[in-house]
């Protein structure tokens, strides 16, 4: 279970780290044109990424949970899935937030 949590934490964090430098060019350009506020961009970016960060861990746990031989009860499965989803979403949102909040000073 430890390695599953570490995998989804690092996966979400590195996804945010690699995407931000490519989006920064467009963000600066659109901010200069005063198209929208930074908070709107942050919320929309987070919500769009949230679909993948919920779907992939769910699909992963559907396969791995029973293959690894964890307890075969519905309650244990959903508690494990909830914990993994909570870790994945929290790591994605908190890491992306530090980029956009710190990045807003030079945008």
C-alpha positions as CSV (number, residue, x, y, z in Angstrom):
1,X,0.0,0.0,0.0
2,X,2.9,2.3,0.7
3,X,4.3,2.0,-2.8
4,X,0.8,2.6,-4.3
5,X,0.5,5.9,-2.4
6,X,4.0,7.0,-3.4
7,X,3.3,6.1,-7.0
8,X,0.2,8.3,-7.2
9,X,1.7,11.1,-5.3
10,X,4.7,11.4,-7.5
11,X,2.7,10.8,-10.7
12,X,0.4,13.7,-9.9
13,X,3.2,16.0,-8.8
14,X,5.4,15.3,-11.8
15,X,2.4,15.8,-14.1
16,X,2.0,19.3,-12.7
17,X,5.7,20.1,-12.8
18,X,6.1,19.2,-16.4
19,X,2.9,20.9,-17.7
20,X,3.4,24.3,-16.0
21,X,6.5,25.5,-18.0
22,X,4.7,24.8,-21.3
23,X,1.5,26.6,-20.1
24,X,3.4,29.5,-18.7
25,X,4.1,31.0,-22.2
26,X,0.3,31.0,-23.0
27,X,-0.6,32.2,-19.5
28,X,1.7,35.2,-19.7
29,X,0.4,36.1,-23.1
30,X,-3.3,35.8,-22.1
31,X,-2.7,37.7,-18.8
32,X,-1.2,40.6,-20.8
33,X,-4.3,40.7,-23.0
34,X,-6.3,40.7,-19.7
35,X,-8.5,37.8,-21.0
36,X,-9.2,36.3,-17.6
37,X,-8.0,36.3,-14.0
38,X,-5.4,33.9,-12.7
39,X,-7.9,32.2,-10.3
40,X,-10.2,31.3,-13.2
41,X,-7.3,29.7,-15.1
42,X,-6.2,27.8,-12.0
43,X,-9.7,26.4,-11.2
44,X,-10.3,25.4,-14.8
45,X,-6.9,23.8,-15.1
46,X,-7.4,21.9,-11.9
47,X,-10.9,20.7,-12.8
48,X,-9.8,19.5,-16.2
49,X,-6.9,17.5,-14.7
50,X,-9.1,16.2,-12.0
51,X,-10.9,13.9,-14.5
52,X,-7.7,12.0,-15.2
53,X,-6.6,12.0,-11.6
54,X,-9.8,10.3,-10.5
55,X,-10.1,7.9,-13.5
56,X,-6.6,6.5,-13.6
57,X,-6.2,5.6,-9.9
58,X,-9.7,4.1,-9.9
59,X,-8.9,1.9,-12.9
60,X,-5.5,1.0,-11.4
61,X,-7.1,0.0,-8.1
62,X,-9.8,-2.1,-9.7
63,X,-7.1,-4.3,-11.2
64,X,-4.4,-4.2,-8.5
65,X,-6.6,-4.5,-5.4
66,X,-7.8,-8.0,-6.3
67,X,-4.6,-9.1,-8.0
68,X,-2.5,-8.2,-4.9
69,X,-4.8,-10.2,-2.6
70,X,-6.1,-7.5,-0.3
71,X,-9.2,-8.2,1.7
72,X,-12.1,-9.1,-0.6
73,X,-14.8,-7.0,1.0
74,X,-16.6,-4.1,-0.6
75,X,-16.0,-1.8,2.4
76,X,-12.2,-2.5,2.4
77,X,-12.0,-1.9,-1.3
78,X,-13.8,1.4,-1.2
79,X,-11.9,2.6,1.8
80,X,-8.6,1.8,0.0
81,X,-9.9,3.5,-3.2
82,X,-10.9,6.5,-1.2
83,X,-7.5,6.8,0.4
84,X,-5.7,6.5,-2.9
85,X,-8.0,9.1,-4.6
86,X,-7.6,11.4,-1.6
87,X,-3.8,11.2,-1.9
88,X,-3.8,11.7,-5.7
89,X,-6.2,14.6,-5.7
90,X,-4.5,16.3,-2.8
91,X,-1.0,16.0,-4.3
92,X,-2.2,17.3,-7.6
93,X,-4.1,20.3,-6.2
94,X,-1.6,21.3,-3.6
95,X,1.4,21.1,-5.9
96,X,-0.2,23.0,-8.8
97,X,-1.4,25.6,-6.3
98,X,2.2,26.4,-5.3
99,X,3.2,26.9,-8.9
100,X,0.3,29.3,-9.7
101,X,0.5,31.2,-6.5
102,X,4.2,31.7,-6.7
103,X,4.0,32.1,-10.5
104,X,1.4,34.9,-10.2
105,X,4.1,37.3,-9.0
106,X,5.9,37.3,-12.3
107,X,2.8,36.9,-14.6
